[in-house]
Amino acid sequence: MITRIRNRLGRFRRNEDGAILLIEFCIFVPLLFSAFLMAVEMGVYSMRQMYLDRGLDMAVRFVRLNTNAGYTHDDIKQMVCDNSGWLENCDSTLRLEMVRVNPRQFAAFDQSADCVDTSEPILPVRGFALGEQNEMMLLRACVKFDPVYPTSGLGKAFEKDGSGQARMISIAAFVQEPG
């Protein structure tokens, strides 16, 4: 019995049928696997972006219709987090900037978004001003997240901070309604 198994294994080892397929397999499987990992990362990123956009839009709608309510950064941040759904650690990784905009002399946001970096000391909110009636406002949200696969594909390509988190930004423009 053992001799028969040994003979079959010896014939299998000496057989060269399919050697060409083995080379193609070794080349293409890592490529397909890395494409799969990038697709998963992109799907999760797109879902996070959709939830951030939805949360920001819902908060903007509420702020726009309640002009003189005196909201603070933390109030609007809580509204965004409550309406966003699937953003992990939203309370600690979300930072908002809100500025008044003069449509006749438009000056955009600072190019670098004000984001939370958990590896550094906490900095105060950079720009947050509530608007008056009929004023145009820009609200920018920056949230940090951990990539699903941080060492491969798209997760490796994200710009990361000192704690290894990537950032996601959403911007909304609105006009304060008259009270």
ABEGO torsion letter per residue (X at the ends): XAAAAAAAAAAAAABABGAAAAAAAAAAAAAAAAAAAAAAAAAAAAAAAAAAAAAAAAAAAAAAABAAAGBBAAAAAAAAAAAAGBBBGAAAABBBBBBBBBAABBBBBBABBBBBBAABBBBBBABBBBBBBGBBBBBBBBBBBBBABAABEAAAABBBBAAGBBBBBBBBBBBBBBX
